[in-house]
Amino acid sequence: MPSVELASKRQAAREVIDILSEISLLLNTHLDRSTLSLCVSLIENGVNPEALATVIRELRKEGAKVQQQGSVASG
């Protein structure tokens, strides 16, 4: 019976990620399923959701700066 329970938990987790993915798409967050799954896992393990959101925003800003510098250097 443990394998049935495990399969049930996996299916429930997939459904949660499916729902979060659709919400993410509607909110135009640009987070893919893999990233959403990692975020959920981090939050379930005690990471502060607001702090995680701040880190994601900062990483995006830095990534945009790097891309901009790359396009200026090559152009």
N, CA, C and O atoms as a Tripos MOL2 file, in Angstrom:
@<TRIPOS>MOLECULE
protein
  300   299    75     0     0
PROTEIN
NO_CHARGES

@<TRIPOS>ATOM
      1 N           0.7890   -1.2160    0.0000 N.3       1 MET1
      2 CA          0.0000    0.0000    0.0000 C.3       1 MET1
      3 C           0.8330    1.2830    0.0000 C.2       1 MET1
      4 O           0.3400    2.3080   -0.4710 O.2       1 MET1
      5 N           2.0540    1.2780    0.4980 N.am      2 PRO2
      6 CA          2.8220    2.5260    0.4830 C.3       2 PRO2
      7 C           3.0270    3.0890   -0.9190 C.2       2 PRO2
      8 O           3.0630    4.3080   -1.0910 O.2       2 PRO2
      9 N           3.1630    2.2260   -1.9250 N.am      3 SER3
     10 CA          3.3650    2.7290   -3.2840 C.3       3 SER3
     11 C           2.1260    3.4440   -3.8040 C.2       3 SER3
     12 O           2.2380    4.4040   -4.5660 O.2       3 SER3
     13 N           0.9400    2.9820   -3.3970 N.am      4 VAL4
     14 CA         -0.3070    3.6500   -3.7890 C.3       4 VAL4
     15 C          -0.3790    5.0160   -3.1240 C.2       4 VAL4
     16 O          -0.7720    5.9980   -3.7550 O.2       4 VAL4
     17 N          -0.0040    5.0810   -1.8670 N.am      5 GLU5
     18 CA         -0.0150    6.3510   -1.1340 C.3       5 GLU5
     19 C           0.9900    7.3310   -1.7400 C.2       5 GLU5
     20 O           0.7000    8.5180   -1.8850 O.2       5 GLU5
     21 N           2.1690    6.8270   -2.0910 N.am      6 LEU6
     22 CA          3.1930    7.6630   -2.7010 C.3       6 LEU6
     23 C           2.7230    8.1820   -4.0540 C.2       6 LEU6
     24 O           2.9210    9.3540   -4.3730 O.2       6 LEU6
     25 N           2.1110    7.3280   -4.8390 N.am      7 ALA7
     26 CA          1.5920    7.7410   -6.1430 C.3       7 ALA7
     27 C           0.5080    8.8040   -5.9730 C.2       7 ALA7
     28 O           0.4330    9.7490   -6.7590 O.2       7 ALA7
     29 N          -0.3200    8.6500   -4.9610 N.am      8 SER8
     30 CA         -1.3730    9.6160   -4.6820 C.3       8 SER8
     31 C          -0.7860   10.9730   -4.2940 C.2       8 SER8
     32 O          -1.2770   12.0150   -4.7280 O.2       8 SER8
     33 N           0.2610   10.9540   -3.4800 N.am      9 LYS9
     34 CA          0.9200   12.1990   -3.0720 C.3       9 LYS9
     35 C           1.5840   12.8790   -4.2660 C.2       9 LYS9
     36 O           1.5340   14.1030   -4.3940 O.2       9 LYS9
     37 N           2.1990   12.0960   -5.1290 N.am     10 ARG10
     38 CA          2.8250   12.6620   -6.3290 C.3      10 ARG10
     39 C           1.7870   13.2940   -7.2400 C.2      10 ARG10
     40 O           2.0080   14.3740   -7.7880 O.2      10 ARG10
     41 N           0.6590   12.6240   -7.4000 N.am     11 GLN11
     42 CA         -0.4070   13.1600   -8.2380 C.3      11 GLN11
     43 C          -0.9320   14.4710   -7.6520 C.2      11 GLN11
     44 O          -1.1720   15.4270   -8.3890 O.2      11 GLN11
     45 N          -1.1100   14.5170   -6.3430 N.am     12 ALA12
     46 CA         -1.5740   15.7360   -5.6870 C.3      12 ALA12
     47 C          -0.5660   16.8660   -5.8820 C.2      12 ALA12
     48 O          -0.9550   18.0080   -6.1270 O.2      12 ALA12
     49 N           0.7170   16.5570   -5.7740 N.am     13 ALA13
     50 CA          1.7690   17.5610   -5.9760 C.3      13 ALA13
     51 C           1.7400   18.0880   -7.4070 C.2      13 ALA13
     52 O           1.9020   19.2880   -7.6290 O.2      13 ALA13
     53 N           1.5350   17.1990   -8.3800 N.am     14 ARG14
     54 CA          1.4440   17.6190   -9.7850 C.3      14 ARG14
     55 C           0.2580   18.5580   -9.9930 C.2      14 ARG14
     56 O           0.3570   19.5570  -10.7050 O.2      14 ARG14
     57 N          -0.8590   18.2210   -9.3610 N.am     15 GLU15
     58 CA         -2.0540   19.0530   -9.4940 C.3      15 GLU15
     59 C          -1.8150   20.4400   -8.9050 C.2      15 GLU15
     60 O          -2.2470   21.4420   -9.4750 O.2      15 GLU15
     61 N          -1.1300   20.4970   -7.7690 N.am     16 VAL16
     62 CA         -0.8180   21.7880   -7.1490 C.3      16 VAL16
     63 C           0.0610   22.6120   -8.0800 C.2      16 VAL16
     64 O          -0.1890   23.8000   -8.2860 O.2      16 VAL16
     65 N           1.0810   21.9900   -8.6390 N.am     17 ILE17
     66 CA          1.9750   22.7080   -9.5500 C.3      17 ILE17
     67 C           1.2260   23.1300  -10.8140 C.2      17 ILE17
     68 O           1.4810   24.2100  -11.3470 O.2      17 ILE17
     69 N           0.3070   22.2920  -11.3000 N.am     18 ASP18
     70 CA         -0.5110   22.6670  -12.4560 C.3      18 ASP18
     71 C          -1.3030   23.9390  -12.1650 C.2      18 ASP18
     72 O          -1.3390   24.8580  -12.9830 O.2      18 ASP18
     73 N          -1.9280   23.9830  -11.0060 N.am     19 ILE19
     74 CA         -2.7320   25.1490  -10.6160 C.3      19 ILE19
     75 C          -1.8460   26.3770  -10.4480 C.2      19 ILE19
     76 O          -2.1710   27.4590  -10.9370 O.2      19 ILE19
     77 N          -0.7240   26.2020   -9.7510 N.am     20 LEU20
     78 CA          0.1910   27.3320   -9.5610 C.3      20 LEU20
     79 C           0.7540   27.8190  -10.8960 C.2      20 LEU20
     80 O           0.9650   29.0170  -11.0840 O.2      20 LEU20
     81 N           0.9920   26.9050  -11.8050 N.am     21 SER21
     82 CA          1.4960   27.2740  -13.1220 C.3      21 SER21
     83 C           0.4740   28.1260  -13.8740 C.2      21 SER21
     84 O           0.8330   29.1120  -14.5180 O.2      21 SER21
     85 N          -0.7770   27.7490  -13.7910 N.am     22 GLU22
     86 CA         -1.8230   28.5310  -14.4500 C.3      22 GLU22
     87 C          -1.9650   29.9110  -13.8110 C.2      22 GLU22
     88 O          -2.1330   30.9050  -14.5170 O.2      22 GLU22
     89 N          -1.9000   29.9770  -12.4860 N.am     23 ILE23
     90 CA         -1.9590   31.2670  -11.7930 C.3      23 ILE23
     91 C          -0.7580   32.1150  -12.1960 C.2      23 ILE23
     92 O          -0.8940   33.3090  -12.4630 O.2      23 ILE23
     93 N           0.4060   31.4980  -12.2380 N.am     24 SER24
     94 CA          1.6280   32.1930  -12.6320 C.3      24 SER24
     95 C           1.5030   32.7670  -14.0390 C.2      24 SER24
     96 O           1.9290   33.8920  -14.2990 O.2      24 SER24
     97 N           0.9240   31.9950  -14.9330 N.am     25 LEU25
     98 CA          0.7210   32.4470  -16.3050 C.3      25 LEU25
     99 C          -0.2380   33.6390  -16.3500 C.2      25 LEU25
    100 O           0.0090   34.6180  -17.0550 O.2      25 LEU25
    101 N          -1.3310   33.5450  -15.5940 N.am     26 LEU26
    102 CA         -2.3020   34.6410  -15.5590 C.3      26 LEU26
    103 C          -1.6990   35.9190  -14.9850 C.2      26 LEU26
    104 O          -2.0370   37.0220  -15.4140 O.2      26 LEU26
    105 N          -0.8030   35.7600  -14.0100 N.am     27 LEU27
    106 CA         -0.1740   36.9180  -13.3750 C.3      27 LEU27
    107 C           1.0800   37.3840  -14.1120 C.2      27 LEU27
    108 O           1.7240   38.3560  -13.7170 O.2      27 LEU27
    109 N           1.4150   36.6690  -15.1930 N.am     28 ASN28
    110 CA          2.5550   37.0340  -16.0240 C.3      28 ASN28
    111 C           3.8540   37.1090  -15.2140 C.2      28 ASN28
    112 O           4.6070   38.0770  -15.3240 O.2      28 ASN28
    113 N           4.1060   36.0790  -14.4020 N.am     29 THR29
    114 CA          5.2940   36.0610  -13.5480 C.3      29 THR29
    115 C           6.5470   35.5990  -14.2710 C.2      29 THR29
    116 O           7.6540   35.8350  -13.7860 O.2      29 THR29
    117 N           6.4050   34.9570  -15.4020 N.am     30 HIS30
    118 CA          7.5190   34.4060  -16.1820 C.3      30 HIS30
    119 C           8.2770   33.3310  -15.4000 C.2      30 HIS30
    120 O           9.4810   33.1590  -15.5930 O.2      30 HIS30
    121 N           7.5860   32.6130  -14.5270 N.am     31 LEU31
    122 CA          8.1770   31.4870  -13.8080 C.3      31 LEU31
    123 C           7.7030   30.1980  -14.4670 C.2      31 LEU31
    124 O           6.5000   29.9830  -14.6200 O.2      31 LEU31
    125 N           8.6380   29.3430  -14.8570 N.am     32 ASP32
    126 CA          8.2540   28.0690  -15.4630 C.3      32 ASP32
    127 C           7.8910   27.0550  -14.3690 C.2      32 ASP32
    128 O           8.0500   27.3190  -13.1770 O.2      32 ASP32
    129 N           7.4120   25.9180  -14.7970 N.am     33 ARG33
    130 CA          6.9580   24.8870  -13.8400 C.3      33 ARG33
    131 C           8.0880   24.4380  -12.9170 C.2      33 ARG33
    132 O           7.8790   24.2210  -11.7240 O.2      33 ARG33
    133 N           9.2610   24.3030  -13.4710 N.am     34 SER34
    134 CA         10.4080   23.8600  -12.6750 C.3      34 SER34
    135 C          10.7390   24.8860  -11.5910 C.2      34 SER34
    136 O          10.9690   24.5280  -10.4360 O.2      34 SER34
    137 N          10.7600   26.1470  -11.9680 N.am     35 THR35
    138 CA         11.0540   27.2120  -11.0130 C.3      35 THR35
    139 C           9.9630   27.2900   -9.9410 C.2      35 THR35
    140 O          10.2580   27.4540   -8.7570 O.2      35 THR35
    141 N           8.7130   27.1740  -10.3630 N.am     36 LEU36
    142 CA          7.6130   27.1750   -9.4030 C.3      36 LEU36
    143 C           7.7530   26.0260   -8.4150 C.2      36 LEU36
    144 O           7.5520   26.1970   -7.2120 O.2      36 LEU36
    145 N           8.0970   24.8710   -8.9290 N.am     37 SER37
    146 CA          8.2680   23.6970   -8.0780 C.3      37 SER37
    147 C           9.3780   23.9290   -7.0540 C.2      37 SER37
    148 O           9.2320   23.5820   -5.8820 O.2      37 SER37
    149 N          10.4860   24.5150   -7.5040 N.am     38 LEU38
    150 CA         11.5840   24.8260   -6.5840 C.3      38 LEU38
    151 C          11.1590   25.8450   -5.5310 C.2      38 LEU38
    152 O          11.5110   25.7150   -4.3580 O.2      38 LEU38
    153 N          10.4100   26.8480   -5.9470 N.am     39 CYS39
    154 CA          9.9300   27.8580   -5.0000 C.3      39 CYS39
    155 C           9.0130   27.2420   -3.9450 C.2      39 CYS39
    156 O           9.1350   27.5470   -2.7590 O.2      39 CYS39
    157 N           8.1050   26.3840   -4.3710 N.am     40 VAL40
    158 CA          7.2010   25.7030   -3.4410 C.3      40 VAL40
    159 C           8.0090   24.8660   -2.4510 C.2      40 VAL40
    160 O           7.7410   24.8770   -1.2490 O.2      40 VAL40
    161 N           8.9890   24.1500   -2.9650 N.am     41 SER41
    162 CA          9.8330   23.3240   -2.1070 C.3      41 SER41
    163 C          10.5780   24.1730   -1.0790 C.2      41 SER41
    164 O          10.6420   23.8150    0.0970 O.2      41 SER41
    165 N          11.1370   25.2900   -1.5210 N.am     42 LEU42
    166 CA         11.8420   26.1830   -0.5940 C.3      42 LEU42
    167 C          10.9090   26.7110    0.4900 C.2      42 LEU42
    168 O          11.2640   26.7450    1.6680 O.2      42 LEU42
    169 N           9.7260   27.1170    0.0810 N.am     43 ILE43
    170 CA          8.7560   27.6460    1.0470 C.3      43 ILE43
    171 C           8.3090   26.5620    2.0240 C.2      43 ILE43
    172 O           8.1790   26.8190    3.2210 O.2      43 ILE43
    173 N           8.0740   25.3550    1.5180 N.am     44 GLU44
    174 CA          7.6960   24.2380    2.3920 C.3      44 GLU44
    175 C           8.7970   23.9150    3.3970 C.2      44 GLU44
    176 O           8.5260   23.3830    4.4740 O.2      44 GLU44
    177 N          10.0460   24.2390    3.0400 N.am     45 ASN45
    178 CA         11.1760   23.9640    3.9290 C.3      45 ASN45
    179 C          11.5570   25.1720    4.7740 C.2      45 ASN45
    180 O          12.6390   25.2050    5.3610 O.2      45 ASN45
    181 N          10.6800   26.1570    4.8380 N.am     46 GLY46
    182 CA         10.8640   27.2470    5.7880 C.3      46 GLY46
    183 C          11.3680   28.5650    5.2540 C.2      46 GLY46
    184 O          11.5440   29.5070    6.0270 O.2      46 GLY46
    185 N          11.6090   28.6670    3.9550 N.am     47 VAL47
    186 CA         12.0660   29.9450    3.4060 C.3      47 VAL47
    187 C          10.9080   30.9340    3.4320 C.2      47 VAL47
    188 O           9.7740   30.5910    3.0980 O.2      47 VAL47
    189 N          11.2080   32.1590    3.8320 N.am     48 ASN48
    190 CA         10.2000   33.2150    3.8820 C.3      48 ASN48
    191 C           9.7780   33.5580    2.4550 C.2      48 ASN48
    192 O          10.6300   33.9110    1.6390 O.2      48 ASN48
    193 N           8.4820   33.4630    2.1290 N.am     49 PRO49
    194 CA          8.0200   33.7270    0.7580 C.3      49 PRO49
    195 C           8.3350   35.1440    0.2760 C.2      49 PRO49
    196 O           8.6590   35.3420   -0.8940 O.2      49 PRO49
    197 N           8.2420   36.1180    1.1630 N.am     50 GLU50
    198 CA          8.5440   37.4900    0.7660 C.3      50 GLU50
    199 C          10.0250   37.6490    0.4460 C.2      50 GLU50
    200 O          10.3940   38.3340   -0.5080 O.2      50 GLU50
    201 N          10.8650   37.0130    1.2470 N.am     51 ALA51
    202 CA         12.3040   37.0670    0.9970 C.3      51 ALA51
    203 C          12.6280   36.3750   -0.3290 C.2      51 ALA51
    204 O          13.4670   36.8580   -1.0900 O.2      51 ALA51
    205 N          11.9760   35.2660   -0.6050 N.am     52 LEU52
    206 CA         12.1870   34.5460   -1.8620 C.3      52 LEU52
    207 C          11.7710   35.4150   -3.0480 C.2      52 LEU52
    208 O          12.4760   35.4740   -4.0560 O.2      52 LEU52
    209 N          10.6370   36.0830   -2.9290 N.am     53 ALA53
    210 CA         10.1780   36.9740   -4.0000 C.3      53 ALA53
    211 C          11.1780   38.1050   -4.2270 C.2      53 ALA53
    212 O          11.4400   38.4870   -5.3680 O.2      53 ALA53
    213 N          11.7310   38.6350   -3.1490 N.am     54 THR54
    214 CA         12.7230   39.7020   -3.2630 C.3      54 THR54
    215 C          13.9740   39.2090   -3.9840 C.2      54 THR54
    216 O          14.5200   39.9000   -4.8440 O.2      54 THR54
    217 N          14.4180   38.0180   -3.6270 N.am     55 VAL55
    218 CA         15.6020   37.4430   -4.2810 C.3      55 VAL55
    219 C          15.3420   37.2490   -5.7750 C.2      55 VAL55
    220 O          16.1990   37.5640   -6.5990 O.2      55 VAL55
    221 N          14.1840   36.7400   -6.1210 N.am     56 ILE56
    222 CA         13.8540   36.5150   -7.5340 C.3      56 ILE56
    223 C          13.8540   37.8420   -8.2890 C.2      56 ILE56
    224 O          14.3990   37.9310   -9.3900 O.2      56 ILE56
    225 N          13.2430   38.8780   -7.6990 N.am     57 ARG57
    226 CA         13.2310   40.1950   -8.3490 C.3      57 ARG57
    227 C          14.6500   40.7260   -8.5440 C.2      57 ARG57
    228 O          14.9820   41.2420   -9.6110 O.2      57 ARG57
    229 N          15.4790   40.6000   -7.5170 N.am     58 GLU58
    230 CA         16.8590   41.0940   -7.6010 C.3      58 GLU58
    231 C          17.6590   40.3210   -8.6550 C.2      58 GLU58
    232 O          18.4330   40.9110   -9.4080 O.2      58 GLU58
    233 N          17.4690   39.0090   -8.7030 N.am     59 LEU59
    234 CA         18.1640   38.2180   -9.7190 C.3      59 LEU59
    235 C          17.7390   38.6220  -11.1260 C.2      59 LEU59
    236 O          18.5610   38.6570  -12.0420 O.2      59 LEU59
    237 N          16.4830   38.9190  -11.2920 N.am     60 ARG60
    238 CA         16.0040   39.3610  -12.6050 C.3      60 ARG60
    239 C          16.6240   40.7070  -12.9870 C.2      60 ARG60
    240 O          17.0200   40.9120  -14.1350 O.2      60 ARG60
    241 N          16.7030   41.6220  -12.0150 N.am     61 LYS61
    242 CA         17.3240   42.9240  -12.2850 C.3      61 LYS61
    243 C          18.7810   42.7470  -12.6890 C.2      61 LYS61
    244 O          19.2460   43.3450  -13.6600 O.2      61 LYS61
    245 N          19.4920   41.9250  -11.9370 N.am     62 GLU62
    246 CA         20.9010   41.6880  -12.2450 C.3      62 GLU62
    247 C          21.0680   41.0050  -13.6000 C.2      62 GLU62
    248 O          21.9730   41.3370  -14.3660 O.2      62 GLU62
    249 N          20.1960   40.0580  -13.8840 N.am     63 GLY63
    250 CA         20.2420   39.3790  -15.1760 C.3      63 GLY63
    251 C          20.0030   40.3480  -16.3270 C.2      63 GLY63
    252 O          20.6550   40.2550  -17.3670 O.2      63 GLY63
    253 N          19.0670   41.2770  -16.1420 N.am     64 ALA64
    254 CA         18.7810   42.2770  -17.1720 C.3      64 ALA64
    255 C          19.9900   43.1900  -17.3690 C.2      64 ALA64
    256 O          20.3160   43.5580  -18.4980 O.2      64 ALA64
    257 N          20.6540   43.5550  -16.2700 N.am     65 LYS65
    258 CA         21.8570   44.3920  -16.3720 C.3      65 LYS65
    259 C          22.9490   43.6720  -17.1430 C.2      65 LYS65
    260 O          23.5970   44.2660  -18.0040 O.2      65 LYS65
    261 N          23.1560   42.4100  -16.8440 N.am     66 VAL66
    262 CA         24.1940   41.6270  -17.5170 C.3      66 VAL66
    263 C          23.8820   41.5160  -19.0090 C.2      66 VAL66
    264 O          24.7760   41.6600  -19.8430 O.2      66 VAL66
    265 N          22.6340   41.2620  -19.3410 N.am     67 GLN67
    266 CA         22.2500   41.1610  -20.7500 C.3      67 GLN67
    267 C          22.4450   42.4950  -21.4570 C.2      67 GLN67
    268 O          22.9080   42.5460  -22.5960 O.2      67 GLN67
    269 N          22.0890   43.5680  -20.7710 N.am     68 GLN68
    270 CA         22.2460   44.8850  -21.3610 C.3      68 GLN68
    271 C          23.7200   45.2060  -21.5900 C.2      68 GLN68
    272 O          24.0870   45.7420  -22.6360 O.2      68 GLN68
    273 N          24.5550   44.8820  -20.6230 N.am     69 GLN69
    274 CA         25.9960   45.1180  -20.7670 C.3      69 GLN69
    275 C          26.5570   44.2660  -21.8960 C.2      69 GLN69
    276 O          27.4250   44.7180  -22.6420 O.2      69 GLN69
    277 N          26.0730   43.0480  -22.0250 N.am     70 GLY70
    278 CA         26.5270   42.1740  -23.0980 C.3      70 GLY70
    279 C          26.1580   42.7070  -24.4590 C.2      70 GLY70
    280 O          26.9570   42.6360  -25.3930 O.2      70 GLY70
    281 N          24.9490   43.2440  -24.5860 N.am     71 SER71
    282 CA         24.5210   43.7630  -25.8830 C.3      71 SER71
    283 C          25.2340   45.0700  -26.2130 C.2      71 SER71
    284 O          25.4700   45.3630  -27.3850 O.2      71 SER71
    285 N          25.5790   45.8600  -25.1980 N.am     72 VAL72
    286 CA         26.3270   47.1070  -25.4200 C.3      72 VAL72
    287 C          27.7550   46.7580  -25.8420 C.2      72 VAL72
    288 O          28.3060   47.3870  -26.7460 O.2      72 VAL72
    289 N          28.3460   45.7730  -25.2000 N.am     73 ALA73
    290 CA         29.7320   45.3860  -25.4990 C.3      73 ALA73
    291 C          29.8450   44.7860  -26.9000 C.2      73 ALA73
    292 O          30.8400   45.0070  -27.5910 O.2      73 ALA73
    293 N          28.8310   44.0300  -27.3180 N.am     74 SER74
    294 CA         28.9010   43.3920  -28.6260 C.3      74 SER74
    295 C          28.4040   44.2950  -29.7450 C.2      74 SER74
    296 O          28.6420   44.0150  -30.9200 O.2      74 SER74
    297 N          27.7120   45.3840  -29.3890 N.am     75 GLY75
    298 CA         27.1260   46.2510  -30.4140 C.3      75 GLY75
    299 C          27.9000   47.4360  -30.6530 C.2      75 GLY75
    300 O          27.5270   48.2590  -31.4900 O.2      75 GLY75
@<TRIPOS>BOND
     1     1     2 1
     2     2     3 1
     3     3     4 2
     4     3     5 am
     5     5     6 1
     6     6     7 1
     7     7     8 2
     8     7     9 am
     9     9    10 1
    10    10    11 1
    11    11    12 2
    12    11    13 am
    13    13    14 1
    14    14    15 1
    15    15    16 2
    16    15    17 am
    17    17    18 1
    18    18    19 1
    19    19    20 2
    20    19    21 am
    21    21    22 1
    22    22    23 1
    23    23    24 2
    24    23    25 am
    25    25    26 1
    26    26    27 1
    27    27    28 2
    28    27    29 am
    29    29    30 1
    30    30    31 1
    31    31    32 2
    32    31    33 am
    33    33    34 1
    34    34    35 1
    35    35    36 2
    36    35    37 am
    37    37    38 1
    38    38    39 1
    39    39    40 2
    40    39    41 am
    41    41    42 1
    42    42    43 1
    43    43    44 2
    44    43    45 am
    45    45    46 1
    46    46    47 1
    47    47    48 2
    48    47    49 am
    49    49    50 1
    50    50    51 1
    51    51    52 2
    52    51    53 am
    53    53    54 1
    54    54    55 1
    55    55    56 2
    56    55    57 am
    57    57    58 1
    58    58    59 1
    59    59    60 2
    60    59    61 am
    61    61    62 1
    62    62    63 1
    63    63    64 2
    64    63    65 am
    65    65    66 1
    66    66    67 1
    67    67    68 2
    68    67    69 am
    69    69    70 1
    70    70    71 1
    71    71    72 2
    72    71    73 am
    73    73    74 1
    74    74    75 1
    75    75    76 2
    76    75    77 am
    77    77    78 1
    78    78    79 1
    79    79    80 2
    80    79    81 am
    81    81    82 1
    82    82    83 1
    83    83    84 2
    84    83    85 am
    85    85    86 1
    86    86    87 1
    87    87    88 2
    88    87    89 am
    89    89    90 1
    90    90    91 1
    91    91    92 2
    92    91    93 am
    93    93    94 1
    94    94    95 1
    95    95    96 2
    96    95    97 am
    97    97    98 1
    98    98    99 1
    99    99   100 2
   100    99   101 am
   101   101   102 1
   102   102   103 1
   103   103   104 2
   104   103   105 am
   105   105   106 1
   106   106   107 1
   107   107   108 2
   108   107   109 am
   109   109   110 1
   110   110   111 1
   111   111   112 2
   112   111   113 am
   113   113   114 1
   114   114   115 1
   115   115   116 2
   116   115   117 am
   117   117   118 1
   118   118   119 1
   119   119   120 2
   120   119   121 am
   121   121   122 1
   122   122   123 1
   123   123   124 2
   124   123   125 am
   125   125   126 1
   126   126   127 1
   127   127   128 2
   128   127   129 am
   129   129   130 1
   130   130   131 1
   131   131   132 2
   132   131   133 am
   133   133   134 1
   134   134   135 1
   135   135   136 2
   136   135   137 am
   137   137   138 1
   138   138   139 1
   139   139   140 2
   140   139   141 am
   141   141   142 1
   142   142   143 1
   143   143   144 2
   144   143   145 am
   145   145   146 1
   146   146   147 1
   147   147   148 2
   148   147   149 am
   149   149   150 1
   150   150   151 1
   151   151   152 2
   152   151   153 am
   153   153   154 1
   154   154   155 1
   155   155   156 2
   156   155   157 am
   157   157   158 1
   158   158   159 1
   159   159   160 2
   160   159   161 am
   161   161   162 1
   162   162   163 1
   163   163   164 2
   164   163   165 am
   165   165   166 1
   166   166   167 1
   167   167   168 2
   168   167   169 am
   169   169   170 1
   170   170   171 1
   171   171   172 2
   172   171   173 am
   173   173   174 1
   174   174   175 1
   175   175   176 2
   176   175   177 am
   177   177   178 1
   178   178   179 1
   179   179   180 2
   180   179   181 am
   181   181   182 1
   182   182   183 1
   183   183   184 2
   184   183   185 am
   185   185   186 1
   186   186   187 1
   187   187   188 2
   188   187   189 am
   189   189   190 1
   190   190   191 1
   191   191   192 2
   192   191   193 am
   193   193   194 1
   194   194   195 1
   195   195   196 2
   196   195   197 am
   197   197   198 1
   198   198   199 1
   199   199   200 2
   200   199   201 am
   201   201   202 1
   202   202   203 1
   203   203   204 2
   204   203   205 am
   205   205   206 1
   206   206   207 1
   207   207   208 2
   208   207   209 am
   209   209   210 1
   210   210   211 1
   211   211   212 2
   212   211   213 am
   213   213   214 1
   214   214   215 1
   215   215   216 2
   216   215   217 am
   217   217   218 1
   218   218   219 1
   219   219   220 2
   220   219   221 am
   221   221   222 1
   222   222   223 1
   223   223   224 2
   224   223   225 am
   225   225   226 1
   226   226   227 1
   227   227   228 2
   228   227   229 am
   229   229   230 1
   230   230   231 1
   231   231   232 2
   232   231   233 am
   233   233   234 1
   234   234   235 1
   235   235   236 2
   236   235   237 am
   237   237   238 1
   238   238   239 1
   239   239   240 2
   240   239   241 am
   241   241   242 1
   242   242   243 1
   243   243   244 2
   244   243   245 am
   245   245   246 1
   246   246   247 1
   247   247   248 2
   248   247   249 am
   249   249   250 1
   250   250   251 1
   251   251   252 2
   252   251   253 am
   253   253   254 1
   254   254   255 1
   255   255   256 2
   256   255   257 am
   257   257   258 1
   258   258   259 1
   259   259   260 2
   260   259   261 am
   261   261   262 1
   262   262   263 1
   263   263   264 2
   264   263   265 am
   265   265   266 1
   266   266   267 1
   267   267   268 2
   268   267   269 am
   269   269   270 1
   270   270   271 1
   271   271   272 2
   272   271   273 am
   273   273   274 1
   274   274   275 1
   275   275   276 2
   276   275   277 am
   277   277   278 1
   278   278   279 1
   279   279   280 2
   280   279   281 am
   281   281   282 1
   282   282   283 1
   283   283   284 2
   284   283   285 am
   285   285   286 1
   286   286   287 1
   287   287   288 2
   288   287   289 am
   289   289   290 1
   290   290   291 1
   291   291   292 2
   292   291   293 am
   293   293   294 1
   294   294   295 1
   295   295   296 2
   296   295   297 am
   297   297   298 1
   298   298   299 1
   299   299   300 2
@<TRIPOS>SUBSTRUCTURE
     1 MET1         2 RESIDUE 1 A MET
     2 PRO2         6 RESIDUE 1 A PRO
     3 SER3        10 RESIDUE 1 A SER
     4 VAL4        14 RESIDUE 1 A VAL
     5 GLU5        18 RESIDUE 1 A GLU
     6 LEU6        22 RESIDUE 1 A LEU
     7 ALA7        26 RESIDUE 1 A ALA
     8 SER8        30 RESIDUE 1 A SER
     9 LYS9        34 RESIDUE 1 A LYS
    10 ARG10       38 RESIDUE 1 A ARG
    11 GLN11       42 RESIDUE 1 A GLN
    12 ALA12       46 RESIDUE 1 A ALA
    13 ALA13       50 RESIDUE 1 A ALA
    14 ARG14       54 RESIDUE 1 A ARG
    15 GLU15       58 RESIDUE 1 A GLU
    16 VAL16       62 RESIDUE 1 A VAL
    17 ILE17       66 RESIDUE 1 A ILE
    18 ASP18       70 RESIDUE 1 A ASP
    19 ILE19       74 RESIDUE 1 A ILE
    20 LEU20       78 RESIDUE 1 A LEU
    21 SER21       82 RESIDUE 1 A SER
    22 GLU22       86 RESIDUE 1 A GLU
    23 ILE23       90 RESIDUE 1 A ILE
    24 SER24       94 RESIDUE 1 A SER
    25 LEU25       98 RESIDUE 1 A LEU
    26 LEU26      102 RESIDUE 1 A LEU
    27 LEU27      106 RESIDUE 1 A LEU
    28 ASN28      110 RESIDUE 1 A ASN
    29 THR29      114 RESIDUE 1 A THR
    30 HIS30      118 RESIDUE 1 A HIS
    31 LEU31      122 RESIDUE 1 A LEU
    32 ASP32      126 RESIDUE 1 A ASP
    33 ARG33      130 RESIDUE 1 A ARG
    34 SER34      134 RESIDUE 1 A SER
    35 THR35      138 RESIDUE 1 A THR
    36 LEU36      142 RESIDUE 1 A LEU
    37 SER37      146 RESIDUE 1 A SER
    38 LEU38      150 RESIDUE 1 A LEU
    39 CYS39      154 RESIDUE 1 A CYS
    40 VAL40      158 RESIDUE 1 A VAL
    41 SER41      162 RESIDUE 1 A SER
    42 LEU42      166 RESIDUE 1 A LEU
    43 ILE43      170 RESIDUE 1 A ILE
    44 GLU44      174 RESIDUE 1 A GLU
    45 ASN45      178 RESIDUE 1 A ASN
    46 GLY46      182 RESIDUE 1 A GLY
    47 VAL47      186 RESIDUE 1 A VAL
    48 ASN48      190 RESIDUE 1 A ASN
    49 PRO49      194 RESIDUE 1 A PRO
    50 GLU50      198 RESIDUE 1 A GLU
    51 ALA51      202 RESIDUE 1 A ALA
    52 LEU52      206 RESIDUE 1 A LEU
    53 ALA53      210 RESIDUE 1 A ALA
    54 THR54      214 RESIDUE 1 A THR
    55 VAL55      218 RESIDUE 1 A VAL
    56 ILE56      222 RESIDUE 1 A ILE
    57 ARG57      226 RESIDUE 1 A ARG
    58 GLU58      230 RESIDUE 1 A GLU
    59 LEU59      234 RESIDUE 1 A LEU
    60 ARG60      238 RESIDUE 1 A ARG
    61 LYS61      242 RESIDUE 1 A LYS
    62 GLU62      246 RESIDUE 1 A GLU
    63 GLY63      250 RESIDUE 1 A GLY
    64 ALA64      254 RESIDUE 1 A ALA
    65 LYS65      258 RESIDUE 1 A LYS
    66 VAL66      262 RESIDUE 1 A VAL
    67 GLN67      266 RESIDUE 1 A GLN
    68 GLN68      270 RESIDUE 1 A GLN
    69 GLN69      274 RESIDUE 1 A GLN
    70 GLY70      278 RESIDUE 1 A GLY
    71 SER71      282 RESIDUE 1 A SER
    72 VAL72      286 RESIDUE 1 A VAL
    73 ALA73      290 RESIDUE 1 A ALA
    74 SER74      294 RESIDUE 1 A SER
    75 GLY75      298 RESIDUE 1 A GLY
